[in-house]
Amino acid sequence: MKKSPIDSKIAGQRNEKMILTMLRNHGRLSQSQLCKLAGIGSSTASTIVARLRDKGFVTETRGTSSNRGPKPTIIELNPKCRCLFGIEINPSYLFIGLFNFTGELRDKIRIALGADHSVQHVIDLMTVNIPGLLTRNSIDPTEVLGLGVAISGSVLSDGWISLSSPMGWKNVSLKEKLGEFFDFPVFVYSNRVRLLAEIALKPKLESKNILYLNNADGVGSTVYMQGKLIFGATGRYGETGHIVVDPDGPVCGCGNRGCLEALISGPAIAAKIQQDLDNNEEARCFAPHFENTGALRPPEEIVTQLEKSAQEGNSYAIALRDQITNHFGGVAAALINCYDPDIVILAGYVSNALYDHLSDEIRNRIKTSVYESNLRKIEVIPADAGKDALITGVANAVLQDAVVFR
């Protein structure tokens, strides 16, 4: 069999990314520690580190040692060498974060979208506010490593958004459109990169098989196995929200009827409550959350009120919460059967508000609906990365993907 020649440039980029990832995960490391972690020789490590130093990505200093002989060389990331942007697009707002090269959030801005969810409106907000953040932080555009955008929906590797139900977007070449305005690399991701923020916060998760279930403006799942995010053949992996659970249910943004997202996402819950205001007396407790015009307040606020009303004994809120829990638990059990995770992480503002009920339902479903559950040890935990999770996850994805460009 004829062997393909090794592309030295690609191999070099892969080695550089490997070293940078180790430094990002472990902090300051001596060259000998790098060699041990990477499984490479000292001369190879010296060559890679020299290239990274010349690019300004790392710094080298002399460490201390009680032993005689040369002091160890300590290598660490240079946080000031580059900056990058992590951006979240959702129906309520555009959230832009400015990060340094170590993934630390330096500045952020949240802009309400209002009723205009058009692609052009979102792009206009980016092209005004991104240069504004650079100016505010005295950063030259040439120092930007890259810009990453995350949006709920089906996102292909080339930055093409085939569908974002929450935004109402179909077949949008977002990467290409943004590339017309910015000279630095642009990346577009689905919301699954949010999991990278959890792993950055808890490095021990890196060795686990994780099922990450997010329920907010959309419903989706991410699977992290053997140290990698799973993306699928076409980038449409993890579309849990478009599993049909009620064929007679409401029409989803994807065009099908009764998708999970059309039943239990934040906007779906808010729309359901708004629909029931006039014909269910128990639903009237939600009336203050709808303006005189009939426009609803942010779905997150509505979902928070749902849990509060259920705790107060409101029969309508309890029934709706139970319906959400039942749908979510059934799909979660099916996914556990498919992917065999060590850990299930519940994320998103719907999961946050209803966490106790959703987590208990999943644990019960594991006992009753998961194959050989007695042989599994599955932990169900809440996401901890907070409201900055998605932009932080995007930043981590850019740090992994953008280095090869500079």
C-alpha positions as CSV (number, residue, x, y, z in Angstrom):
1,M,0.0,0.0,0.0
2,K,1.3,3.4,-1.0
3,K,1.9,5.7,2.0
4,S,0.8,9.3,1.8
5,P,3.6,11.9,2.5
6,I,3.3,13.7,5.8
7,D,2.3,17.4,5.4
8,S,4.9,19.0,7.6
9,K,2.9,22.3,7.8
10,I,-0.3,20.5,9.1
11,A,1.8,18.4,11.5
12,G,3.5,21.6,12.8
13,Q,0.1,23.3,13.3
14,R,-1.2,20.3,15.1
15,N,1.7,20.2,17.4
16,E,1.4,23.9,18.1
17,K,-2.2,23.6,19.0
18,M,-1.5,20.6,21.2
19,I,1.1,22.6,23.2
20,L,-1.2,25.6,23.5
21,T,-4.1,23.5,24.7
22,M,-1.9,21.9,27.4
23,L,-0.7,25.3,28.6
24,R,-4.3,26.5,28.6
25,N,-5.5,23.5,30.6
26,H,-2.5,23.3,33.0
27,G,-1.2,26.8,33.3
28,R,2.6,27.3,33.6
29,L,4.6,24.2,32.7
30,S,8.3,23.4,32.5
31,Q,9.6,22.0,29.2
32,S,10.1,18.6,30.8
33,Q,6.5,18.6,32.0
34,L,5.4,19.5,28.4
35,C,7.5,16.6,27.0
36,K,5.9,14.2,29.5
37,L,2.3,15.3,28.8
38,A,2.8,15.5,25.0
39,G,4.9,12.4,24.7
40,I,7.5,14.1,22.7
41,G,11.3,14.6,22.9
42,S,13.1,17.6,24.3
43,S,14.4,18.8,20.9
44,T,10.9,18.5,19.4
45,A,9.4,20.5,22.2
46,S,12.1,23.2,22.0
47,T,11.4,23.6,18.3
48,I,7.6,23.9,18.8
49,V,8.0,26.3,21.7
50,A,10.4,28.5,19.8
51,R,7.9,28.8,17.0
52,L,5.2,29.8,19.4
53,R,7.5,32.2,21.2
54,D,8.4,33.9,17.9
55,K,4.6,34.3,17.2
56,G,4.2,35.9,20.6
57,F,1.9,33.1,21.9
58,V,4.1,32.0,24.8
59,T,6.7,33.4,27.1
60,E,9.7,31.6,28.7
61,T,11.2,32.4,32.0
62,R,13.7,30.7,34.3
63,G,12.2,28.8,37.2
64,T,13.6,27.9,40.5
65,S,15.0,24.6,41.7
66,S,16.7,23.3,44.8
67,N,18.8,20.9,42.7
68,R,22.2,21.8,41.3
69,G,22.5,22.4,37.6
70,P,20.4,24.5,35.1
71,K,17.2,26.0,36.2
72,P,14.1,24.7,34.4
73,T,12.5,26.8,31.6
74,I,9.0,27.7,32.5
75,I,6.6,28.2,29.6
76,E,3.2,29.9,29.8
77,L,0.7,31.6,27.5
78,N,1.1,35.3,26.8
79,P,-2.4,36.7,27.6
80,K,-1.7,40.0,25.9
81,C,-0.5,38.6,22.5
82,R,-3.9,38.4,21.0
83,C,-7.6,39.0,21.8
84,L,-10.7,37.4,20.4
85,F,-14.5,37.8,20.4
86,G,-17.1,35.3,21.5
87,I,-20.6,36.2,20.4
88,E,-24.0,34.8,21.3
89,I,-27.1,35.4,19.1
90,N,-30.5,34.7,20.6
91,P,-34.0,36.1,20.1
92,S,-33.7,38.4,23.1
93,Y,-30.3,40.0,22.7
94,L,-26.9,40.0,21.1
95,F,-24.1,39.3,23.6
96,I,-20.5,40.2,22.7
97,G,-17.6,39.2,24.8
98,L,-13.9,40.3,24.4
99,F,-11.4,37.8,25.6
100,N,-7.6,37.7,26.0
101,F,-5.4,34.8,24.7
102,T,-5.9,32.8,27.9
103,G,-9.7,32.9,27.5
104,E,-10.2,35.5,30.2
105,L,-13.2,37.8,29.7
106,R,-12.0,41.4,29.5
107,D,-15.1,43.2,28.5
108,K,-18.7,42.5,27.3
109,I,-21.8,44.2,26.0
110,R,-25.4,42.9,25.8
111,I,-27.6,44.6,23.2
112,A,-31.4,44.0,23.1
113,L,-32.7,42.9,19.7
114,G,-36.3,43.9,20.2
115,A,-38.7,42.7,17.6
116,D,-36.2,42.9,14.7
117,H,-34.5,39.4,14.4
118,S,-33.4,39.9,10.8
119,V,-29.9,38.9,9.7
120,Q,-29.1,42.4,8.6
121,H,-30.1,44.0,11.9
122,V,-27.9,41.5,13.8
123,I,-24.9,42.1,11.5
124,D,-25.4,45.9,11.8
125,L,-25.2,45.7,15.6
126,M,-22.0,43.6,15.3
127,T,-20.2,45.9,12.9
128,V,-20.9,48.9,15.2
129,N,-20.3,47.3,18.6
130,I,-17.2,45.1,17.9
131,P,-15.0,48.1,16.7
132,G,-16.5,50.0,19.7
133,L,-15.2,47.4,22.2
134,L,-11.8,47.4,20.5
135,T,-11.6,51.2,20.8
136,R,-12.8,51.2,24.4
137,N,-10.0,48.7,25.3
138,S,-7.3,50.4,23.2
139,I,-6.8,47.3,21.0
140,D,-5.7,47.5,17.4
141,P,-7.7,45.3,15.1
142,T,-4.5,43.5,14.0
143,E,-4.3,42.0,17.5
144,V,-7.6,40.1,17.0
145,L,-7.1,36.4,16.7
146,G,-10.6,35.7,15.5
147,L,-14.3,36.2,16.0
148,G,-16.7,33.3,17.0
149,V,-20.4,33.4,16.8
150,A,-22.8,30.9,18.4
151,I,-26.5,30.5,17.5
152,S,-29.1,27.8,18.2
153,G,-29.7,25.7,15.2
154,S,-28.2,23.6,12.4
155,V,-24.8,25.1,11.7
156,L,-22.4,23.6,9.1
157,S,-18.7,23.7,9.3
158,D,-18.4,26.3,6.6
159,G,-20.5,28.8,8.7
160,W,-23.7,28.2,6.8
161,I,-26.8,28.3,9.0
162,S,-29.4,25.9,7.4
163,L,-31.9,26.6,10.1
164,S,-32.2,28.5,13.4
165,S,-35.8,28.1,14.6
166,P,-35.5,30.5,17.5
167,M,-34.2,33.3,15.2
168,G,-36.4,32.4,12.2
169,W,-33.3,32.1,10.0
170,K,-33.0,29.7,7.1
171,N,-30.0,29.2,4.7
172,V,-27.9,32.1,5.9
173,S,-24.2,32.3,5.0
174,L,-23.3,34.2,8.2
175,K,-19.6,33.5,8.0
176,E,-19.4,34.9,4.5
177,K,-21.5,37.9,5.4
178,L,-19.4,38.8,8.4
179,G,-16.2,38.2,6.5
180,E,-17.1,41.2,4.3
181,F,-16.7,43.5,7.4
182,F,-13.8,42.0,9.3
183,D,-10.2,41.2,8.4
184,F,-9.7,38.6,11.0
185,P,-11.0,35.0,10.8
186,V,-14.7,34.4,11.5
187,F,-16.1,31.2,12.9
188,V,-19.8,30.2,13.3
189,Y,-20.8,27.5,15.7
190,S,-24.0,25.9,17.1
191,N,-24.7,26.3,20.8
192,R,-23.0,23.0,21.5
193,V,-19.7,24.9,22.1
194,R,-21.3,26.0,25.4
195,L,-20.0,22.7,26.9
196,L,-16.4,23.9,26.4
197,A,-17.1,26.5,29.1
198,E,-18.1,23.8,31.5
199,I,-14.9,21.8,30.7
200,A,-12.8,24.9,31.1
201,L,-14.4,25.5,34.5
202,K,-14.0,21.9,35.6
203,P,-11.0,20.3,33.8
204,K,-11.9,16.9,35.3
205,L,-14.8,16.7,32.9
206,E,-12.3,16.4,30.1
207,S,-11.9,12.7,30.9
208,K,-15.7,12.0,31.1
209,N,-18.3,11.0,28.5
210,I,-20.9,13.7,28.8
211,L,-24.4,14.2,27.6
212,Y,-25.2,17.9,27.8
213,L,-28.8,18.9,27.5
214,N,-29.6,22.6,26.9
215,N,-33.1,24.0,27.1
216,A,-33.5,27.7,26.6
217,D,-34.7,29.5,23.5
218,G,-34.1,26.2,21.7
219,V,-33.6,22.7,22.8
220,G,-30.4,20.8,21.9
221,S,-27.9,18.2,23.1
222,T,-24.2,17.9,22.9
223,V,-22.2,14.7,23.4
224,Y,-18.6,14.8,24.4
225,M,-16.8,11.4,24.1
226,Q,-13.2,10.4,24.4
227,G,-12.0,14.0,24.7
228,K,-13.9,15.3,21.7
229,L,-17.2,17.1,20.8
230,I,-19.2,15.1,18.4
231,F,-20.4,17.0,15.3
232,G,-21.8,14.4,12.9
233,A,-21.5,14.1,9.1
234,T,-23.3,17.4,8.2
235,G,-23.1,19.5,11.4
236,R,-26.8,18.8,12.2
237,Y,-25.9,16.6,15.2
238,G,-27.7,17.1,18.5
239,E,-31.0,18.4,17.2
240,T,-32.8,17.0,20.1
241,G,-35.4,19.8,19.9
242,H,-36.6,18.5,16.6
243,I,-37.5,15.0,17.9
244,V,-41.3,14.7,17.4
245,V,-42.9,13.8,20.7
246,D,-46.5,14.8,20.0
247,P,-47.7,14.5,16.3
248,D,-50.7,16.6,17.2
249,G,-48.7,19.3,18.9
250,P,-48.0,22.9,17.8
251,V,-46.0,23.6,14.6
252,C,-42.3,24.0,15.1
253,G,-40.0,26.5,13.4
254,C,-38.6,23.6,11.4
255,G,-42.0,23.0,9.8
256,N,-42.8,19.8,11.6
257,R,-45.6,19.4,14.2
258,G,-45.0,18.5,17.8
259,C,-41.2,18.8,18.1
260,L,-39.8,18.9,21.6
261,E,-38.7,22.5,21.0
262,A,-42.2,23.5,20.1
263,L,-43.4,22.2,23.4
264,I,-40.8,22.8,26.1
265,S,-38.4,25.6,25.0
266,G,-38.7,29.0,26.7
267,P,-40.5,30.7,23.8
268,A,-42.9,27.7,23.5
269,I,-43.7,27.8,27.2
270,A,-44.4,31.5,27.0
271,A,-46.5,31.2,23.9
272,K,-48.5,28.4,25.6
273,I,-49.2,30.5,28.6
274,Q,-50.2,33.5,26.5
275,Q,-52.6,31.3,24.6
276,D,-54.2,30.1,27.8
277,L,-54.6,33.4,29.5
278,D,-58.2,34.0,28.3
279,N,-59.6,30.5,28.9
280,N,-57.9,29.3,32.1
281,E,-58.5,31.3,35.3
282,E,-55.4,29.7,37.0
283,A,-53.3,31.0,34.1
284,R,-54.2,34.6,35.0
285,C,-51.4,34.9,37.5
286,F,-49.1,35.3,34.4
287,A,-51.1,38.3,33.1
288,P,-48.7,40.9,34.5
289,H,-45.9,39.4,32.4
290,F,-47.6,40.4,29.2
291,E,-47.8,44.0,28.1
292,N,-51.1,45.7,27.0
293,T,-50.0,45.1,23.4
294,G,-50.0,41.4,24.0
295,A,-46.3,41.1,23.5
296,L,-44.6,38.9,26.1
297,R,-41.7,39.8,28.2
298,P,-38.5,37.7,27.9
299,P,-39.3,34.0,28.1
300,E,-36.8,33.5,30.8
301,E,-38.9,35.7,33.1
302,I,-42.0,33.7,32.2
303,V,-40.4,30.4,33.0
304,T,-39.1,31.7,36.4
305,Q,-42.7,32.8,37.2
306,L,-43.9,29.3,36.1
307,E,-41.8,27.6,38.8
308,K,-42.7,30.2,41.4
309,S,-46.4,29.7,40.7
310,A,-46.1,26.0,40.8
311,Q,-44.4,26.2,44.2
312,E,-47.2,28.3,45.4
313,G,-49.7,25.6,44.5
314,N,-51.1,27.0,41.3
315,S,-52.8,24.0,39.5
316,Y,-52.2,25.3,36.0
317,A,-48.5,25.9,36.6
318,I,-48.1,22.5,38.2
319,A,-49.7,20.8,35.3
320,L,-47.6,22.6,32.7
321,R,-44.4,22.0,34.7
322,D,-45.3,18.3,34.9
323,Q,-45.9,18.2,31.1
324,I,-42.5,19.8,30.4
325,T,-40.8,17.4,32.8
326,N,-42.4,14.4,31.3
327,H,-41.4,15.3,27.7
328,F,-37.9,16.2,28.7
329,G,-37.4,13.1,30.8
330,G,-38.5,10.7,28.1
331,V,-36.1,12.2,25.5
332,A,-33.3,12.3,28.0
333,A,-33.7,8.5,28.7
334,A,-33.6,7.7,25.0
335,L,-30.4,9.7,24.6
336,I,-28.8,8.0,27.6
337,N,-29.6,4.7,26.0
338,C,-28.0,5.9,22.8
339,Y,-24.8,7.5,24.2
340,D,-24.1,5.8,27.5
341,P,-22.7,8.9,29.3
342,D,-21.0,9.1,32.7
343,I,-22.5,12.5,33.3
344,V,-25.7,14.3,32.2
345,I,-25.4,18.2,32.5
346,L,-28.6,20.2,32.4
347,A,-28.2,23.7,31.0
348,G,-30.3,26.7,29.8
349,Y,-32.7,28.9,31.7
350,V,-35.6,26.5,31.5
351,S,-33.4,23.7,33.0
352,N,-32.1,26.2,35.6
353,A,-35.6,27.2,36.7
354,L,-37.0,23.6,36.8
355,Y,-33.8,21.8,37.7
356,D,-35.0,19.9,40.7
357,H,-37.9,18.4,38.9
358,L,-36.1,17.7,35.6
359,S,-33.1,16.1,37.4
360,D,-35.4,13.9,39.5
361,E,-37.4,12.9,36.5
362,I,-34.2,11.9,34.6
363,R,-32.9,9.9,37.6
364,N,-36.3,8.1,37.8
365,R,-36.3,7.4,34.0
366,I,-32.8,6.0,34.3
367,K,-34.2,3.4,36.7
368,T,-37.2,2.6,34.6
369,S,-36.3,3.3,31.0
370,V,-32.6,2.9,30.6
371,Y,-31.1,-0.5,29.6
372,E,-29.2,-2.2,32.3
373,S,-29.4,0.8,34.5
374,N,-28.1,-1.2,37.5
375,L,-24.8,-1.5,35.8
376,R,-24.4,2.2,35.1
377,K,-23.3,5.1,37.4
378,I,-24.7,8.2,35.8
379,E,-24.4,11.5,37.5
380,V,-27.0,14.3,36.8
381,I,-25.6,17.8,37.5
382,P,-26.5,21.4,36.7
383,A,-24.4,23.5,34.4
384,D,-22.2,25.9,36.4
385,A,-20.7,28.3,33.8
386,G,-23.5,30.8,34.2
387,K,-24.8,33.5,31.9
388,D,-21.4,33.9,30.2
389,A,-21.3,30.2,29.4
390,L,-22.0,30.5,25.7
391,I,-19.6,33.3,24.8
392,T,-17.0,31.7,27.0
393,G,-17.5,28.4,25.1
394,V,-17.3,30.2,21.8
395,A,-14.0,31.8,22.9
396,N,-12.6,28.5,23.8
397,A,-13.6,27.1,20.4
398,V,-11.9,30.1,18.6
399,L,-8.8,29.5,20.7
400,Q,-8.7,25.9,19.4
401,D,-9.5,26.8,15.8
402,A,-8.0,30.2,15.1
403,V,-4.3,29.5,16.0
404,V,-3.6,28.0,12.6
405,F,-4.5,31.3,10.9
406,R,-1.8,33.4,12.6
